[in-house]
Amino acid sequence: VQTCALPICDVMHAQPRTIAAEALAVEAAEMMELHRITSILVVDEAGRLCGAINTNDLMRAKVI
């Protein structure tokens, strides 16, 4: 296991893109394309992190 000495603020956006857990996969694909990103954090109704989705997930599901 390799470790990294970088602080999280050096590798993560302060305001990451999020999508509601109830959103359709196609909405996530559209958001990724619009913002030229490869992953989105999934949040519940209260704004709590409950997962993440990336382009590989969408390709496996044949959404893109």
C-alpha positions in Angstrom: 0.0 0.0 0.0 1.4 3.3 -1.1 0.6 6.4 1.0 0.5 10.1 -0.1 1.5 13.1 2.0 -0.7 15.5 0.1 -3.5 17.3 2.1 -7.0 16.5 0.7 -7.5 20.2 -0.2 -4.7 19.8 -2.8 -6.5 17.0 -4.7 -10.2 17.8 -4.2 -12.5 20.7 -5.2 -13.9 22.8 -2.4 -17.4 22.6 -4.1 -17.6 19.2 -5.8 -20.5 18.5 -8.2 -23.3 16.5 -6.6 -26.4 14.8 -7.8 -29.5 13.6 -5.9 -29.8 9.9 -5.2 -33.2 9.9 -6.9 -31.8 11.3 -10.2 -31.6 9.3 -13.3 -28.3 7.9 -14.6 -28.8 9.9 -17.8 -28.9 13.1 -15.7 -25.5 12.2 -14.2 -24.1 11.5 -17.7 -25.4 14.9 -18.9 -23.9 16.7 -15.9 -20.5 15.0 -16.4 -20.5 16.0 -20.1 -21.6 19.6 -19.4 -18.9 20.1 -16.8 -16.2 17.9 -18.4 -15.8 15.8 -15.3 -15.6 12.0 -14.8 -17.3 11.5 -11.4 -20.1 13.0 -9.3 -20.9 12.6 -5.6 -24.4 11.2 -4.8 -26.2 12.9 -1.9 -29.5 12.1 -0.1 -32.4 14.5 0.6 -30.4 16.0 3.5 -27.3 16.6 1.4 -25.4 13.8 3.0 -22.9 11.8 0.9 -24.3 8.4 0.1 -22.1 7.4 -2.8 -20.4 8.3 -6.0 -20.8 7.6 -9.7 -18.3 7.8 -12.5 -18.2 7.3 -16.2 -17.0 3.7 -15.9 -20.2 3.0 -13.9 -22.3 4.6 -16.6 -20.5 2.6 -19.4 -21.0 -0.7 -17.5 -24.7 0.1 -17.2 -24.8 1.0 -21.0 -26.0 4.6 -20.2 -23.2 6.0 -22.2 
